[in-house]
């Protein structure tokens, strides 16, 4: 957001830097995960794009470091679809080793034995966090389950926290992933569902540091519109920013529901963005349905044969996608 827009409405920091917003749902999920981590578990935290997974995971890591009962490790590799188990083991070596020059054995057997020793020497359970885990290859997911067993057989405890879109949860339910799916505790992060109005007021208060009343920025009707039409922090932040920029251009203050309506995306709930929010992109749909890319694009454009479109919808619903 431009500085002049922020100054016009009394904002002293960008909305994206408001911080961590916590509901009772967030607190319960964090409590349940913290209790499970010392036991050496596979854990999946799933939620749609923009629901606050990354902030929640960072908050969890912060709490774990403060409590100092569980060692935190994190995979920083970006291209998750091409990550193999060895990359995740490398992350553990870097985070657990006390040596400045980390030496990771190239030979698999020796590497795993040294990892066993590292975890055991730590004298605390270890939690490995993997974000964007919906992109991990099924072989990597299965390998993680075996890695937990290797560490446990060496006298240590390793838990893995997978954070990803709802596609991750749906994939873990597939028969081909039964080996890991039935051993994974899945937590669904609903974000601010049911608390959109409270979140909006908190966001405006945080942005102005309490120096400007929310109704001086957004009318009551505009607040109602945002809270009822949008369900995630990301979408609320994005459309509120667009409304403030539009209001600055027209000199409108506070922002009316009419102006807000004009900036709301008309394609918010179309098929393609809905699937993307759940982690299903073109490549994923092609692989899951053995379809051609052109067929999926035709489906997105509402030009696919009705019978085939109905079949694809039924298969997605069976997989757990709410469309």
C-alpha positions as YAML, in Angstrom:
chain: A
units: angstrom
residues:
- id: 1
  name: UNK
  ca: [0.00, 0.00, 0.00]
- id: 2
  name: UNK
  ca: [1.31, 3.44, -0.91]
- id: 3
  name: UNK
  ca: [2.45, 5.76, 1.88]
- id: 4
  name: UNK
  ca: [0.04, 8.52, 0.92]
- id: 5
  name: UNK
  ca: [-2.92, 6.10, 1.10]
- id: 6
  name: UNK
  ca: [-1.86, 4.94, 4.56]
- id: 7
  name: UNK
  ca: [-1.46, 8.53, 5.78]
- id: 8
  name: UNK
  ca: [-4.87, 9.50, 4.38]
- id: 9
  name: UNK
  ca: [-6.63, 6.83, 6.48]
- id: 10
  name: UNK
  ca: [-4.35, 7.03, 9.53]
- id: 11
  name: UNK
  ca: [-2.52, 3.76, 9.02]
- id: 12
  name: UNK
  ca: [0.96, 3.61, 10.53]
- id: 13
  name: UNK
  ca: [1.92, 0.19, 9.20]
- id: 14
  name: UNK
  ca: [0.92, -1.98, 6.22]
- id: 15
  name: UNK
  ca: [-1.98, -4.34, 6.86]
- id: 16
  name: UNK
  ca: [0.26, -7.27, 5.96]
- id: 17
  name: UNK
  ca: [2.44, -6.49, 9.00]
- id: 18
  name: UNK
  ca: [-0.38, -6.48, 11.54]
- id: 19
  name: UNK
  ca: [0.97, -9.63, 13.23]
- id: 20
  name: UNK
  ca: [-0.55, -12.89, 14.43]
- id: 21
  name: UNK
  ca: [-4.30, -13.07, 15.00]
- id: 22
  name: UNK
  ca: [-5.37, -15.97, 17.20]
- id: 23
  name: UNK
  ca: [-8.80, -17.48, 17.74]
- id: 24
  name: UNK
  ca: [-9.88, -20.23, 20.14]
- id: 25
  name: UNK
  ca: [-9.54, -22.59, 17.17]
- id: 26
  name: UNK
  ca: [-5.89, -21.60, 16.70]
- id: 27
  name: UNK
  ca: [-5.14, -22.01, 20.40]
- id: 28
  name: UNK
  ca: [-6.66, -25.49, 20.49]
- id: 29
  name: UNK
  ca: [-4.73, -26.65, 17.40]
- id: 30
  name: UNK
  ca: [-1.44, -25.36, 18.83]
- id: 31
  name: UNK
  ca: [-2.15, -27.08, 22.15]
- id: 32
  name: UNK
  ca: [-2.98, -30.41, 20.47]
- id: 33
  name: UNK
  ca: [0.14, -30.32, 18.26]
- id: 34
  name: UNK
  ca: [2.44, -29.38, 21.15]
- id: 35
  name: UNK
  ca: [1.14, -32.36, 23.12]
- id: 36
  name: UNK
  ca: [1.68, -34.72, 20.17]
- id: 37
  name: UNK
  ca: [5.20, -33.63, 19.17]
- id: 38
  name: UNK
  ca: [7.17, -35.29, 22.01]
- id: 39
  name: UNK
  ca: [5.64, -38.65, 21.04]
- id: 40
  name: UNK
  ca: [7.27, -38.87, 17.60]
- id: 41
  name: UNK
  ca: [4.31, -38.33, 15.26]
- id: 42
  name: UNK
  ca: [3.46, -37.43, 11.70]
- id: 43
  name: UNK
  ca: [1.27, -34.33, 11.77]
- id: 44
  name: UNK
  ca: [-0.44, -32.49, 8.91]
- id: 45
  name: UNK
  ca: [-1.80, -28.95, 9.26]
- id: 46
  name: UNK
  ca: [-4.06, -28.20, 6.29]
- id: 47
  name: UNK
  ca: [-5.91, -25.08, 5.20]
- id: 48
  name: UNK
  ca: [-6.82, -23.10, 2.10]
- id: 49
  name: UNK
  ca: [-4.55, -20.45, 0.62]
- id: 50
  name: UNK
  ca: [-4.45, -17.36, 2.82]
- id: 51
  name: UNK
  ca: [-5.99, -18.91, 5.94]
- id: 52
  name: UNK
  ca: [-2.87, -18.20, 8.02]
- id: 53
  name: UNK
  ca: [-0.98, -21.53, 7.99]
- id: 54
  name: UNK
  ca: [2.48, -19.96, 7.75]
- id: 55
  name: UNK
  ca: [1.87, -17.49, 10.59]
- id: 56
  name: UNK
  ca: [0.39, -20.25, 12.75]
- id: 57
  name: UNK
  ca: [3.36, -22.54, 12.12]
- id: 58
  name: UNK
  ca: [5.78, -19.70, 12.92]
- id: 59
  name: UNK
  ca: [3.88, -19.04, 16.14]
- id: 60
  name: UNK
  ca: [4.11, -22.74, 17.03]
- id: 61
  name: UNK
  ca: [7.86, -22.77, 16.36]
- id: 62
  name: UNK
  ca: [8.30, -19.67, 18.52]
- id: 63
  name: UNK
  ca: [6.43, -21.28, 21.42]
- id: 64
  name: UNK
  ca: [8.45, -24.49, 21.09]
- id: 65
  name: UNK
  ca: [11.73, -22.57, 21.18]
- id: 66
  name: UNK
  ca: [10.59, -20.64, 24.26]
- id: 67
  name: UNK
  ca: [9.54, -23.83, 26.06]
- id: 68
  name: UNK
  ca: [12.80, -25.54, 25.01]
- id: 69
  name: UNK
  ca: [11.29, -29.02, 25.35]
- id: 70
  name: UNK
  ca: [11.38, -29.81, 21.62]
- id: 71
  name: UNK
  ca: [14.15, -28.97, 19.16]
- id: 72
  name: UNK
  ca: [12.89, -27.23, 16.02]
- id: 73
  name: UNK
  ca: [14.19, -28.07, 12.54]
- id: 74
  name: UNK
  ca: [12.87, -26.69, 9.28]
- id: 75
  name: UNK
  ca: [13.27, -27.56, 5.62]
- id: 76
  name: UNK
  ca: [14.02, -24.40, 3.63]
- id: 77
  name: UNK
  ca: [14.09, -26.08, 0.20]
- id: 78
  name: UNK
  ca: [11.69, -24.25, -2.12]
- id: 79
  name: UNK
  ca: [10.91, -26.66, -4.96]
- id: 80
  name: UNK
  ca: [8.92, -29.15, -2.90]
- id: 81
  name: UNK
  ca: [7.73, -31.26, -5.86]
- id: 82
  name: UNK
  ca: [11.34, -32.30, -6.58]
- id: 83
  name: UNK
  ca: [12.45, -32.80, -2.96]
- id: 84
  name: UNK
  ca: [13.68, -36.25, -2.03]
- id: 85
  name: UNK
  ca: [14.06, -37.66, 1.46]
- id: 86
  name: UNK
  ca: [17.80, -36.92, 1.43]
- id: 87
  name: UNK
  ca: [17.09, -33.18, 1.26]
- id: 88
  name: UNK
  ca: [14.97, -33.35, 4.41]
- id: 89
  name: UNK
  ca: [17.63, -35.39, 6.19]
- id: 90
  name: UNK
  ca: [20.12, -32.67, 5.22]
- id: 91
  name: UNK
  ca: [17.91, -30.08, 6.94]
- id: 92
  name: UNK
  ca: [18.02, -32.15, 10.13]
- id: 93
  name: UNK
  ca: [21.82, -32.38, 10.00]
- id: 94
  name: UNK
  ca: [22.18, -28.61, 9.58]
- id: 95
  name: UNK
  ca: [19.80, -27.79, 12.44]
- id: 96
  name: UNK
  ca: [20.97, -30.44, 14.91]
- id: 97
  name: UNK
  ca: [24.72, -30.47, 14.38]
- id: 98
  name: UNK
  ca: [26.84, -28.43, 16.79]
- id: 99
  name: UNK
  ca: [29.71, -28.26, 14.30]
- id: 100
  name: UNK
  ca: [30.13, -25.11, 12.21]
- id: 101
  name: UNK
  ca: [31.19, -27.22, 9.24]
- id: 102
  name: UNK
  ca: [28.41, -29.75, 8.84]
- id: 103
  name: UNK
  ca: [29.55, -32.96, 7.20]
- id: 104
  name: UNK
  ca: [26.83, -35.21, 5.89]
- id: 105
  name: UNK
  ca: [27.86, -38.73, 4.82]
- id: 106
  name: UNK
  ca: [27.14, -39.44, 1.17]
- id: 107
  name: UNK
  ca: [26.50, -43.13, 1.82]
- id: 108
  name: UNK
  ca: [22.91, -43.71, 2.94]
- id: 109
  name: UNK
  ca: [23.53, -46.29, 5.67]
- id: 110
  name: UNK
  ca: [26.19, -44.18, 7.38]
- id: 111
  name: UNK
  ca: [24.09, -41.02, 7.04]
- id: 112
  name: UNK
  ca: [21.07, -42.54, 8.76]
- id: 113
  name: UNK
  ca: [23.22, -43.98, 11.58]
- id: 114
  name: UNK
  ca: [24.79, -40.58, 12.22]
- id: 115
  name: UNK
  ca: [21.35, -38.98, 12.21]
- id: 116
  name: UNK
  ca: [20.23, -41.51, 14.83]
- id: 117
  name: UNK
  ca: [23.18, -40.46, 16.97]
- id: 118
  name: UNK
  ca: [22.51, -36.73, 16.48]
- id: 119
  name: UNK
  ca: [18.88, -37.00, 17.60]
- id: 120
  name: UNK
  ca: [19.74, -39.20, 20.57]
- id: 121
  name: UNK
  ca: [22.51, -36.83, 21.71]
- id: 122
  name: UNK
  ca: [20.10, -33.90, 21.64]
- id: 123
  name: UNK
  ca: [18.26, -35.54, 24.58]
- id: 124
  name: UNK
  ca: [15.06, -33.89, 23.40]
- id: 125
  name: UNK
  ca: [12.42, -34.77, 20.80]
- id: 126
  name: UNK
  ca: [12.97, -33.12, 17.42]
- id: 127
  name: UNK
  ca: [10.25, -31.58, 15.25]
- id: 128
  name: UNK
  ca: [10.92, -31.16, 11.52]
- id: 129
  name: UNK
  ca: [8.64, -28.59, 9.84]
- id: 130
  name: UNK
  ca: [7.91, -28.79, 6.12]
- id: 131
  name: UNK
  ca: [5.81, -26.04, 4.52]
- id: 132
  name: UNK
  ca: [4.01, -26.38, 1.17]
- id: 133
  name: UNK
  ca: [3.94, -30.13, 1.83]
- id: 134
  name: UNK
  ca: [1.04, -30.66, -0.59]
- id: 135
  name: UNK
  ca: [3.71, -30.55, -3.32]
- id: 136
  name: UNK
  ca: [5.78, -33.40, -1.87]
- id: 137
  name: UNK
  ca: [6.01, -36.57, -3.97]
- id: 138
  name: UNK
  ca: [4.16, -39.57, -2.47]
- id: 139
  name: UNK
  ca: [7.46, -41.49, -2.25]
- id: 140
  name: UNK
  ca: [8.89, -38.69, -0.09]
- id: 141
  name: UNK
  ca: [5.85, -38.77, 2.20]
- id: 142
  name: UNK
  ca: [6.20, -42.52, 2.68]
- id: 143
  name: UNK
  ca: [9.93, -42.10, 3.25]
- id: 144
  name: UNK
  ca: [9.23, -39.69, 6.13]
- id: 145
  name: UNK
  ca: [7.29, -42.39, 7.96]
- id: 146
  name: UNK
  ca: [10.28, -44.72, 7.63]
- id: 147
  name: UNK
  ca: [12.63, -41.96, 8.79]
- id: 148
  name: UNK
  ca: [10.63, -41.61, 12.02]
- id: 149
  name: UNK
  ca: [11.02, -45.33, 12.59]
- id: 150
  name: UNK
  ca: [14.79, -45.18, 11.98]
- id: 151
  name: UNK
  ca: [15.21, -42.38, 14.53]
- id: 152
  name: UNK
  ca: [13.02, -44.15, 17.09]
- id: 153
  name: UNK
  ca: [14.99, -47.41, 16.71]
- id: 154
  name: UNK
  ca: [18.12, -45.43, 17.62]
- id: 155
  name: UNK
  ca: [16.62, -44.20, 20.89]
- id: 156
  name: UNK
  ca: [15.47, -40.76, 19.71]
- id: 157
  name: UNK
  ca: [12.15, -39.14, 18.90]
- id: 158
  name: UNK
  ca: [11.38, -37.31, 15.66]
- id: 159
  name: UNK
  ca: [8.08, -35.73, 14.69]
- id: 160
  name: UNK
  ca: [7.32, -34.24, 11.27]
- id: 161
  name: UNK
  ca: [4.87, -31.37, 10.83]
- id: 162
  name: UNK
  ca: [3.56, -31.07, 7.27]
- id: 163
  name: UNK
  ca: [1.83, -27.79, 6.42]
- id: 164
  name: UNK
  ca: [-0.13, -27.56, 3.19]
- id: 165
  name: UNK
  ca: [-3.34, -26.94, 1.30]
- id: 166
  name: UNK
  ca: [-6.38, -29.25, 1.70]
- id: 167
  name: UNK
  ca: [-4.98, -31.30, -1.20]
- id: 168
  name: UNK
  ca: [-2.47, -32.72, 1.30]
- id: 169
  name: UNK
  ca: [-5.25, -34.01, 3.54]
- id: 170
  name: UNK
  ca: [-7.11, -35.46, 0.56]
- id: 171
  name: UNK
  ca: [-3.96, -37.12, -0.79]
- id: 172
  name: UNK
  ca: [-3.27, -38.73, 2.58]
- id: 173
  name: UNK
  ca: [-6.70, -40.38, 2.37]
- id: 174
  name: UNK
  ca: [-5.95, -42.03, -0.97]
- id: 175
  name: UNK
  ca: [-5.51, -45.83, -0.86]
- id: 176
  name: UNK
  ca: [-2.04, -45.54, -2.40]
- id: 177
  name: UNK
  ca: [-0.89, -43.58, 0.67]
- id: 178
  name: UNK
  ca: [-2.57, -45.78, 3.26]
- id: 179
  name: UNK
  ca: [0.83, -46.62, 4.76]
- id: 180
  name: UNK
  ca: [1.34, -43.04, 5.89]
- id: 181
  name: UNK
  ca: [-2.20, -41.64, 5.82]
- id: 182
  name: UNK
  ca: [-3.50, -43.78, 8.68]
- id: 183
  name: UNK
  ca: [-0.47, -42.84, 10.77]
- id: 184
  name: UNK
  ca: [-0.85, -39.09, 10.30]
- id: 185
  name: UNK
  ca: [-2.72, -36.78, 12.68]
- id: 186
  name: UNK
  ca: [-4.50, -34.25, 10.45]
- id: 187
  name: UNK
  ca: [-5.50, -30.83, 11.77]
- id: 188
  name: UNK
  ca: [-7.68, -28.58, 9.63]
- id: 189
  name: UNK
  ca: [-6.97, -24.88, 10.06]
- id: 190
  name: UNK
  ca: [-10.19, -22.96, 9.43]
- id: 191
  name: UNK
  ca: [-8.41, -19.67, 9.97]
- id: 192
  name: UNK
  ca: [-10.85, -16.94, 10.93]
- id: 193
  name: UNK
  ca: [-14.03, -18.73, 9.84]
- id: 194
  name: UNK
  ca: [-16.82, -17.33, 12.00]
- id: 195
  name: UNK
  ca: [-14.61, -14.50, 13.26]
- id: 196
  name: UNK
  ca: [-14.23, -12.41, 10.12]
- id: 197
  name: UNK
  ca: [-15.76, -9.28, 11.66]
- id: 198
  name: UNK
  ca: [-13.58, -9.54, 14.76]
- id: 199
  name: UNK
  ca: [-10.51, -10.08, 12.58]
- id: 200
  name: UNK
  ca: [-11.35, -7.03, 10.44]
- id: 201
  name: UNK
  ca: [-11.71, -4.77, 13.48]
- id: 202
  name: UNK
  ca: [-8.46, -6.15, 14.92]
- id: 203
  name: UNK
  ca: [-6.71, -5.55, 11.58]
- id: 204
  name: UNK
  ca: [-7.83, -1.92, 11.41]
- id: 205
  name: UNK
  ca: [-6.92, -1.32, 15.05]
- id: 206
  name: UNK
  ca: [-3.48, -2.88, 14.56]
- id: 207
  name: UNK
  ca: [-2.90, -0.87, 11.38]
- id: 208
  name: UNK
  ca: [-3.69, 2.44, 13.11]
- id: 209
  name: UNK
  ca: [-2.36, 1.36, 16.51]
- id: 210
  name: UNK
  ca: [-5.75, 2.23, 17.93]
- id: 211
  name: UNK
  ca: [-5.55, 5.91, 17.00]
- id: 212
  name: UNK
  ca: [-8.36, 5.83, 14.43]
- id: 213
  name: UNK
  ca: [-11.80, 4.28, 14.97]
- id: 214
  name: UNK
  ca: [-12.56, 1.48, 12.45]
- id: 215
  name: UNK
  ca: [-15.84, 3.18, 11.44]
- id: 216
  name: UNK
  ca: [-13.83, 6.26, 10.42]
- id: 217
  name: UNK
  ca: [-12.14, 4.08, 7.79]
- id: 218
  name: UNK
  ca: [-14.99, 1.73, 6.81]
- id: 219
  name: UNK
  ca: [-18.71, 2.28, 7.22]
- id: 220
  name: UNK
  ca: [-20.65, -0.35, 9.17]
- id: 221
  name: UNK
  ca: [-22.18, -1.57, 5.90]
- id: 222
  name: UNK
  ca: [-18.73, -1.93, 4.33]
- id: 223
  name: UNK
  ca: [-17.51, -3.87, 7.35]
- id: 224
  name: UNK
  ca: [-20.49, -6.21, 7.06]
- id: 225
  name: UNK
  ca: [-19.83, -6.73, 3.36]
- id: 226
  name: UNK
  ca: [-16.17, -7.63, 3.89]
- id: 227
  name: UNK
  ca: [-16.96, -9.95, 6.79]
- id: 228
  name: UNK
  ca: [-19.68, -11.86, 4.93]
- id: 229
  name: UNK
  ca: [-18.12, -12.10, 1.48]
- id: 230
  name: UNK
  ca: [-14.53, -13.00, 2.42]
- id: 231
  name: UNK
  ca: [-13.34, -15.88, 4.58]
- id: 232
  name: UNK
  ca: [-9.55, -15.68, 4.89]
- id: 233
  name: UNK
  ca: [-7.13, -13.07, 6.29]
- id: 234
  name: UNK
  ca: [-5.35, -12.83, 2.93]
- id: 235
  name: UNK
  ca: [-8.52, -12.04, 1.00]
- id: 236
  name: UNK
  ca: [-9.67, -9.49, 3.57]
- id: 237
  name: UNK
  ca: [-6.27, -7.77, 3.56]
- id: 238
  name: UNK
  ca: [-6.10, -7.74, -0.23]
- id: 239
  name: UNK
  ca: [-9.58, -6.33, -0.86]
- id: 240
  name: UNK
  ca: [-9.37, -3.85, 2.00]
- id: 241
  name: UNK
  ca: [-6.13, -2.54, 0.48]
- id: 242
  name: UNK
  ca: [-7.79, -2.23, -2.94]
- id: 243
  name: UNK
  ca: [-10.74, -0.38, -1.39]
- id: 244
  name: UNK
  ca: [-8.48, 2.07, 0.47]
- id: 245
  name: UNK
  ca: [-6.51, 2.80, -2.69]
- id: 246
  name: UNK
  ca: [-9.74, 3.36, -4.63]
- id: 247
  name: UNK
  ca: [-11.12, 5.54, -1.82]
- id: 248
  name: UNK
  ca: [-7.97, 7.65, -1.80]
- id: 249
  name: UNK
  ca: [-8.34, 8.28, -5.53]
- id: 250
  name: UNK
  ca: [-11.95, 9.42, -5.15]
- id: 251
  name: UNK
  ca: [-11.46, 11.16, -1.80]
- id: 252
  name: UNK
  ca: [-14.00, 8.93, -0.07]
- id: 253
  name: UNK
  ca: [-13.69, 8.55, 3.69]
- id: 254
  name: UNK
  ca: [-14.96, 6.40, 5.26]
- id: 255
  name: UNK
  ca: [-15.12, 3.71, 2.57]
- id: 256
  name: UNK
  ca: [-18.69, 2.86, 1.62]
- id: 257
  name: UNK
  ca: [-20.15, -0.56, 0.85]
- id: 258
  name: UNK
  ca: [-20.76, 0.60, -2.72]
- id: 259
  name: UNK
  ca: [-17.10, 1.42, -3.31]
- id: 260
  name: UNK
  ca: [-16.04, -1.81, -1.64]
- id: 261
  name: UNK
  ca: [-18.40, -3.80, -3.85]
- id: 262
  name: UNK
  ca: [-16.78, -2.25, -6.91]
- id: 263
  name: UNK
  ca: [-13.33, -3.63, -6.03]
- id: 264
  name: UNK
  ca: [-14.42, -7.12, -4.97]
- id: 265
  name: UNK
  ca: [-13.25, -9.67, -7.50]
- id: 266
  name: UNK
  ca: [-16.15, -11.06, -9.50]
- id: 267
  name: UNK
  ca: [-14.25, -14.34, -10.04]
- id: 268
  name: UNK
  ca: [-13.60, -15.08, -6.36]
- id: 269
  name: UNK
  ca: [-15.69, -18.25, -6.31]
- id: 270
  name: UNK
  ca: [-15.14, -19.45, -9.87]
- id: 271
  name: UNK
  ca: [-13.96, -23.02, -10.32]
- id: 272
  name: UNK
  ca: [-10.30, -22.32, -11.12]
- id: 273
  name: UNK
  ca: [-9.52, -20.01, -8.14]
- id: 274
  name: UNK
  ca: [-11.52, -22.27, -5.81]
- id: 275
  name: UNK
  ca: [-9.44, -25.29, -6.82]
- id: 276
  name: UNK
  ca: [-6.20, -23.28, -6.57]
- id: 277
  name: UNK
  ca: [-7.04, -22.26, -3.00]
- id: 278
  name: UNK
  ca: [-7.32, -25.95, -2.15]
- id: 279
  name: UNK
  ca: [-3.97, -26.76, -3.77]
- id: 280
  name: UNK
  ca: [-5.17, -28.13, -7.10]
- id: 281
  name: UNK
  ca: [-3.41, -26.54, -10.05]
- id: 282
  name: UNK
  ca: [-3.51, -27.54, -13.67]
- id: 283
  name: UNK
  ca: [-0.65, -30.02, -13.28]
- id: 284
  name: UNK
  ca: [-2.29, -31.68, -10.26]
- id: 285
  name: UNK
  ca: [-5.63, -32.07, -12.02]
- id: 286
  name: UNK
  ca: [-4.01, -33.53, -15.12]
- id: 287
  name: UNK
  ca: [-2.18, -36.11, -13.02]
- id: 288
  name: UNK
  ca: [-5.08, -37.00, -10.74]
- id: 289
  name: UNK
  ca: [-7.67, -37.42, -13.49]
- id: 290
  name: UNK
  ca: [-5.38, -38.61, -16.28]
- id: 291
  name: UNK
  ca: [-6.72, -35.73, -18.36]
- id: 292
  name: UNK
  ca: [-5.22, -33.53, -21.03]
- id: 293
  name: UNK
  ca: [-4.30, -29.93, -20.08]
- id: 294
  name: UNK
  ca: [-6.53, -28.63, -22.87]
- id: 295
  name: UNK
  ca: [-9.47, -30.53, -21.37]
- id: 296
  name: UNK
  ca: [-8.95, -28.96, -17.94]
- id: 297
  name: UNK
  ca: [-8.66, -25.48, -19.46]
- id: 298
  name: UNK
  ca: [-11.90, -26.07, -21.36]
- id: 299
  name: UNK
  ca: [-13.52, -27.11, -18.09]
- id: 300
  name: UNK
  ca: [-12.35, -23.89, -16.41]
- id: 301
  name: UNK
  ca: [-13.88, -21.94, -19.27]
- id: 302
  name: UNK
  ca: [-17.27, -23.68, -18.83]
- id: 303
  name: UNK
  ca: [-17.02, -25.14, -22.33]
- id: 304
  name: UNK
  ca: [-16.42, -28.80, -21.47]
- id: 305
  name: UNK
  ca: [-19.00, -31.42, -22.39]
- id: 306
  name: UNK
  ca: [-21.57, -31.39, -19.52]
- id: 307
  name: UNK
  ca: [-21.31, -35.14, -18.93]
- id: 308
  name: UNK
  ca: [-17.50, -34.99, -18.62]
- id: 309
  name: UNK
  ca: [-17.68, -31.83, -16.47]
- id: 310
  name: UNK
  ca: [-20.11, -33.58, -14.13]
- id: 311
  name: UNK
  ca: [-17.80, -36.59, -13.93]
- id: 312
  name: UNK
  ca: [-14.82, -34.42, -12.98]
- id: 313
  name: UNK
  ca: [-16.84, -32.60, -10.33]
- id: 314
  name: UNK
  ca: [-18.02, -35.87, -8.81]
- id: 315
  name: UNK
  ca: [-14.47, -37.20, -8.67]
- id: 316
  name: UNK
  ca: [-13.23, -34.02, -6.98]
- id: 317
  name: UNK
  ca: [-16.05, -34.14, -4.45]
- id: 318
  name: UNK
  ca: [-15.21, -37.80, -3.76]
- id: 319
  name: UNK
  ca: [-11.60, -36.72, -3.15]
- id: 320
  name: UNK
  ca: [-12.82, -34.19, -0.56]
- id: 321
  name: UNK
  ca: [-12.82, -30.93, -2.52]
- id: 322
  name: UNK
  ca: [-15.88, -28.80, -1.60]
- id: 323
  name: UNK
  ca: [-17.08, -27.63, -5.02]
...
